[in-house]
Amino acid sequence: MEIVDYLKSLSVEGRLLAAAAEQAGPGASVPTCPGWQVRHLLRHTGMVHRWAAAFVTEGHREYHPDGGEPDLDGVELLDWFRAGHHHLVEALAAAPADLDCWAFLPAPSPLAFWARRQLHETAVHRADAESALGGALTEVGTEQALDGIDELLNGFHARPRSRVRTDLPRTLRVRAVGADADGGADAVWTVRLSAEPPKATREQVRDVPPADCELSGTAEGVYLALWNRLPLSAVTLTGDRTVARLWTDNSAVTWN
């Protein structure tokens, strides 16, 4: 995805999140985040938006702590969230292409990193807000879903802090069916699990050797399942299901 595409989607996702939160109400439970209510979701995501915007606007070249979550609720909290989301989108849109600031995952540039990271941060939490309503989730486009899968596998879980580990080496195949732009082929990753951080490879061939477990489905379904926003029953599993469970039990990305 190009930066302009990240920003368009980020703008939409934030507005959808706020709308779902407003409809659900601040006290509604968030099934995808056990123990959270919508108010907690808004406080957290709004804090992250302001934290990210500070790197873009202030050019911090090292880690800079967040400003904490506000003691707001109800309409004031929604207004605060919307203002922070708008500020983030505007800050990214106004940033120079050669923006120099801290980033924590590989990307073509710091600007590309922050645009990408905040899109997927917001999209996942938009799904959380919609889950509080108990209905269908807004569709995630194929290109956005593939980008998010790649960020999760080759970004977050390539880091030393990933807890997805096993003493017995295993392989997890991730397949987004018909999602590759190259003639509608499947988009496929092989994730090698061991006592070290997972190593994911985007496969460039159509025929790949069998894996211990394969998780497959639409790009959207795979994206949300890998982020633990849909259950494994929402995708197709073949092979040893304990390998997929190893992922879901240990892959949660936490703030601290």
Helices and strands as residue ranges (DSSP letters): H 3-24, H 38-58, H 74-94, H 110-131, H 142-154, G 156-158, E 170-176, E 187-193, E 199-202, E 213-217, H 219-226, G 232-234, E 236-239, H 241-250
